[in-house]
Amino acid sequence: MQDIEPYYNWRHLYCAEEDDRSPFYGRTYSEFEYENTVYNYYIHPQWDSIGSRTLYTKVLFADYDLNFAIIELIGEWNDPIENDVMQLRKALIDEMIDRGIQKFILIGENVFNYHSGDTDYYEDWLDNILPYGGWVCCVNFSEVCTYEMQHAGLKNWLQFQTIPNWRSFQPLDFFHGIDNHSYRFPLLDDSDF
């Protein structure tokens, strides 16, 4: 896990630590000192802590004119024990909403497990952004995580897409591709399980 870095090919376009509207503004990173772990496995020092012991983030891109952010995740999303959705909301999402971000792309190919808990934070998240045309799209979560999230009822608040070649896009093209299809693709119902 220590070799899994956040996607870095957009750093010439955006760095959260240089964005004075970012919760991670002013943060400095080490390339050599590993301090954060997920279940005793060190993770790369470029990942940002949100206060969870199991889930870490990296804001890959934010655009305050188009009101969207692309956030990569690593670890285990564990709502019943770590209350990760609350940690994510408090440390990152709510601040971004306060600064005008209403559309969130969560890249989850490095989220290894999802454990469901209460859905109130998800519902509240969407309630805060939906009046402004906002949405939350989970991209490239594993089949197991996607199944668990949808089965827990999160399909009512989150969209799910698989885009294997997302790294080949520039951030604006990636966003527009998702935004043009937001809530236009069929959501699964309970009969799909």
C-alpha positions as a Markdown table, in Angstrom:
| # | Residue | x | y | z |
|---|---|---|---|---|
| 1 | Met | 0.0 | 0.0 | 0.0 |
| 2 | Gln | 2.9 | 2.4 | 0.6 |
| 3 | Asp | 3.6 | 2.5 | -3.1 |
| 4 | Ile | 0.0 | 3.6 | -4.1 |
| 5 | Glu | 0.3 | 7.3 | -4.8 |
| 6 | Pro | -2.6 | 9.6 | -5.5 |
| 7 | Tyr | -2.9 | 10.4 | -9.2 |
| 8 | Tyr | -0.4 | 13.2 | -9.9 |
| 9 | Asn | -0.6 | 14.0 | -13.6 |
| 10 | Trp | -2.9 | 17.0 | -12.9 |
| 11 | Arg | -0.6 | 18.6 | -10.4 |
| 12 | His | 0.4 | 21.2 | -12.9 |
| 13 | Leu | -3.2 | 22.3 | -13.0 |
| 14 | Tyr | -4.2 | 22.1 | -9.4 |
| 15 | Cys | -2.6 | 21.4 | -6.0 |
| 16 | Ala | -4.9 | 21.4 | -2.9 |
| 17 | Glu | -2.0 | 22.6 | -0.7 |
| 18 | Glu | -1.7 | 25.7 | -2.9 |
| 19 | Asp | -5.4 | 26.5 | -3.0 |
| 20 | Asp | -6.3 | 29.0 | -0.3 |
| 21 | Arg | -9.9 | 27.7 | -0.4 |
| 22 | Ser | -8.9 | 24.1 | 0.2 |
| 23 | Pro | -9.0 | 22.5 | 3.7 |
| 24 | Phe | -5.5 | 21.3 | 3.0 |
| 25 | Tyr | -4.1 | 24.7 | 2.1 |
| 26 | Gly | -0.5 | 25.2 | 3.3 |
| 27 | Arg | 0.1 | 21.5 | 4.0 |
| 28 | Thr | 3.6 | 20.2 | 3.3 |
| 29 | Tyr | 4.3 | 16.7 | 2.3 |
| 30 | Ser | 7.3 | 14.4 | 2.8 |
| 31 | Glu | 8.3 | 12.0 | 0.1 |
| 32 | Phe | 10.2 | 9.9 | 2.7 |
| 33 | Glu | 8.5 | 9.9 | 6.0 |
| 34 | Tyr | 5.5 | 7.6 | 6.2 |
| 35 | Glu | 3.2 | 8.2 | 9.1 |
| 36 | Asn | -0.4 | 7.3 | 8.1 |
| 37 | Thr | -1.5 | 3.7 | 8.2 |
| 38 | Val | -4.6 | 1.7 | 7.2 |
| 39 | Tyr | -4.7 | -1.3 | 9.6 |
| 40 | Asn | -0.9 | -1.2 | 10.3 |
| 41 | Tyr | 0.0 | -0.8 | 6.6 |
| 42 | Tyr | 1.7 | 2.4 | 5.8 |
| 43 | Ile | 0.3 | 4.5 | 3.0 |
| 44 | His | 2.1 | 7.0 | 0.8 |
| 45 | Pro | 2.7 | 10.3 | 2.5 |
| 46 | Gln | 0.9 | 12.3 | -0.3 |
| 47 | Trp | -2.5 | 11.1 | 1.0 |
| 48 | Asp | -4.4 | 13.5 | 3.2 |
| 49 | Ser | -5.9 | 12.5 | 6.6 |
| 50 | Ile | -9.5 | 13.3 | 7.3 |
| 51 | Gly | -9.3 | 12.1 | 10.9 |
| 52 | Ser | -10.2 | 8.5 | 10.1 |
| 53 | Arg | -7.9 | 5.6 | 10.8 |
| 54 | Thr | -9.1 | 3.7 | 7.7 |
| 55 | Leu | -9.9 | 6.2 | 5.0 |
| 56 | Tyr | -7.6 | 8.9 | 3.4 |
| 57 | Thr | -8.2 | 11.4 | 0.5 |
| 58 | Lys | -6.5 | 13.5 | -2.1 |
| 59 | Val | -8.3 | 16.4 | -3.8 |
| 60 | Leu | -7.0 | 16.0 | -7.3 |
| 61 | Phe | -8.9 | 19.0 | -8.8 |
| 62 | Ala | -11.3 | 21.6 | -7.8 |
| 63 | Asp | -13.0 | 24.3 | -9.9 |
| 64 | Tyr | -14.9 | 27.0 | -8.1 |
| 65 | Asp | -16.4 | 28.4 | -11.3 |
| 66 | Leu | -17.9 | 25.1 | -12.4 |
| 67 | Asn | -18.5 | 24.1 | -8.8 |
| 68 | Phe | -16.9 | 20.6 | -8.8 |
| 69 | Ala | -14.2 | 18.6 | -7.2 |
| 70 | Ile | -12.5 | 15.3 | -8.0 |
| 71 | Ile | -11.4 | 13.5 | -4.9 |
| 72 | Glu | -9.4 | 10.2 | -4.8 |
| 73 | Leu | -9.8 | 7.9 | -1.9 |
| 74 | Ile | -7.7 | 5.0 | -0.4 |
| 75 | Gly | -8.3 | 2.6 | 2.4 |
| 76 | Glu | -11.4 | 1.1 | 3.9 |
| 77 | Trp | -14.7 | 3.0 | 4.1 |
| 78 | Asn | -16.0 | 1.9 | 7.5 |
| 79 | Asp | -19.1 | 3.8 | 8.6 |
| 80 | Pro | -20.2 | 1.7 | 11.6 |
| 81 | Ile | -16.8 | 1.7 | 13.4 |
| 82 | Glu | -15.0 | 4.8 | 12.1 |
| 83 | Asn | -18.0 | 6.8 | 10.9 |
| 84 | Asp | -16.0 | 7.6 | 7.8 |
| 85 | Val | -18.7 | 9.5 | 6.0 |
| 86 | Met | -19.0 | 11.9 | 9.0 |
| 87 | Gln | -15.2 | 12.3 | 9.0 |
| 88 | Leu | -15.2 | 12.9 | 5.3 |
| 89 | Arg | -18.0 | 15.4 | 5.6 |
| 90 | Lys | -16.5 | 17.3 | 8.5 |
| 91 | Ala | -12.9 | 17.4 | 7.3 |
| 92 | Leu | -13.5 | 18.1 | 3.6 |
| 93 | Ile | -16.9 | 18.0 | 2.0 |
| 94 | Asp | -18.7 | 20.5 | 4.2 |
| 95 | Glu | -15.9 | 23.1 | 3.8 |
| 96 | Met | -16.0 | 22.5 | 0.0 |
| 97 | Ile | -19.8 | 23.0 | -0.1 |
| 98 | Asp | -19.4 | 26.2 | 1.9 |
| 99 | Arg | -17.0 | 27.4 | -0.9 |
| 100 | Gly | -19.5 | 26.6 | -3.6 |
| 101 | Ile | -18.5 | 23.0 | -4.6 |
| 102 | Gln | -21.8 | 21.1 | -5.5 |
| 103 | Lys | -20.6 | 18.3 | -7.7 |
| 104 | Phe | -18.3 | 15.7 | -6.3 |
| 105 | Ile | -16.5 | 12.9 | -8.2 |
| 106 | Leu | -15.1 | 10.3 | -5.7 |
| 107 | Ile | -12.6 | 7.9 | -7.3 |
| 108 | Gly | -12.6 | 4.7 | -5.3 |
| 109 | Glu | -10.4 | 2.2 | -7.1 |
| 110 | Asn | -8.2 | 2.1 | -4.0 |
| 111 | Val | -11.1 | 1.7 | -1.6 |
| 112 | Phe | -10.8 | -2.0 | -0.6 |
| 113 | Asn | -13.9 | -2.5 | 1.5 |
| 114 | Tyr | -17.1 | -0.7 | 2.4 |
| 115 | His | -19.0 | -1.3 | 5.6 |
| 116 | Ser | -22.4 | 0.4 | 5.9 |
| 117 | Gly | -23.9 | 2.3 | 8.7 |
| 118 | Asp | -26.5 | 5.0 | 9.1 |
| 119 | Thr | -27.4 | 6.9 | 5.8 |
| 120 | Asp | -28.2 | 10.3 | 7.4 |
| 121 | Tyr | -24.9 | 11.9 | 6.4 |
| 122 | Tyr | -25.3 | 10.8 | 2.8 |
| 123 | Glu | -28.9 | 12.1 | 2.7 |
| 124 | Asp | -27.9 | 15.4 | 4.2 |
| 125 | Trp | -25.0 | 15.7 | 1.8 |
| 126 | Leu | -27.3 | 15.4 | -1.2 |
| 127 | Asp | -29.9 | 17.7 | 0.4 |
| 128 | Asn | -27.2 | 20.4 | 0.7 |
| 129 | Ile | -26.2 | 20.3 | -3.0 |
| 130 | Leu | -29.2 | 19.0 | -4.9 |
| 131 | Pro | -31.0 | 22.4 | -5.0 |
| 132 | Tyr | -28.0 | 23.8 | -6.8 |
| 133 | Gly | -27.9 | 21.0 | -9.4 |
| 134 | Gly | -25.3 | 19.1 | -7.3 |
| 135 | Trp | -24.6 | 15.4 | -7.3 |
| 136 | Val | -22.0 | 12.8 | -6.0 |
| 137 | Cys | -20.6 | 10.3 | -8.4 |
| 138 | Cys | -18.5 | 7.3 | -7.2 |
| 139 | Val | -16.2 | 6.2 | -10.0 |
| 140 | Asn | -14.4 | 2.9 | -10.2 |
| 141 | Phe | -15.3 | 1.5 | -6.9 |
| 142 | Ser | -14.8 | -2.3 | -6.9 |
| 143 | Glu | -17.8 | -4.5 | -7.6 |
| 144 | Val | -17.9 | -5.5 | -4.0 |
| 145 | Cys | -17.9 | -2.0 | -2.7 |
| 146 | Thr | -20.4 | -0.8 | -5.2 |
| 147 | Tyr | -22.7 | -3.7 | -4.4 |
| 148 | Glu | -22.4 | -3.0 | -0.6 |
| 149 | Met | -23.0 | 0.7 | -1.1 |
| 150 | Gln | -26.0 | 0.2 | -3.3 |
| 151 | His | -27.4 | -2.6 | -1.1 |
| 152 | Ala | -27.1 | -0.3 | 1.9 |
| 153 | Gly | -29.4 | 2.2 | 0.1 |
| 154 | Leu | -26.8 | 4.7 | -1.0 |
| 155 | Lys | -28.0 | 4.4 | -4.6 |
| 156 | Asn | -30.6 | 6.9 | -3.5 |
| 157 | Trp | -27.9 | 9.6 | -2.9 |
| 158 | Leu | -24.9 | 8.5 | -4.9 |
| 159 | Gln | -24.3 | 7.7 | -8.6 |
| 160 | Phe | -22.0 | 4.9 | -9.6 |
| 161 | Gln | -19.9 | 4.7 | -12.8 |
| 162 | Thr | -17.1 | 2.7 | -14.1 |
| 163 | Ile | -14.6 | 4.7 | -16.2 |
| 164 | Pro | -11.5 | 2.6 | -16.6 |
| 165 | Asn | -9.6 | 5.1 | -18.6 |
| 166 | Trp | -10.3 | 8.2 | -16.5 |
| 167 | Arg | -6.6 | 9.1 | -16.3 |
| 168 | Ser | -6.5 | 9.7 | -20.0 |
| 169 | Phe | -8.8 | 12.7 | -19.6 |
| 170 | Gln | -8.1 | 16.2 | -18.6 |
| 171 | Pro | -10.0 | 17.2 | -15.4 |
| 172 | Leu | -12.5 | 19.4 | -17.2 |
| 173 | Asp | -13.3 | 16.7 | -19.9 |
| 174 | Phe | -13.6 | 14.1 | -17.2 |
| 175 | Phe | -16.0 | 16.3 | -15.2 |
| 176 | His | -18.1 | 17.2 | -18.3 |
| 177 | Gly | -18.4 | 13.6 | -19.3 |
| 178 | Ile | -19.9 | 12.7 | -15.9 |
| 179 | Asp | -21.9 | 15.9 | -15.6 |
| 180 | Asn | -23.6 | 15.4 | -19.0 |
| 181 | His | -24.8 | 12.0 | -17.8 |
| 182 | Ser | -25.6 | 12.9 | -14.1 |
| 183 | Tyr | -28.9 | 11.2 | -13.0 |
| 184 | Arg | -29.6 | 10.2 | -16.6 |
| 185 | Phe | -28.4 | 6.6 | -16.3 |
| 186 | Pro | -30.6 | 4.0 | -14.7 |
| 187 | Leu | -30.2 | 3.4 | -11.0 |
| 188 | Leu | -30.4 | -0.1 | -9.8 |
| 189 | Asp | -33.4 | -1.2 | -7.8 |
| 190 | Asp | -33.7 | -3.9 | -5.2 |
| 191 | Ser | -34.6 | -6.5 | -7.9 |
| 192 | Asp | -31.0 | -6.1 | -9.2 |
| 193 | Phe | -29.5 | -7.8 | -6.1 |
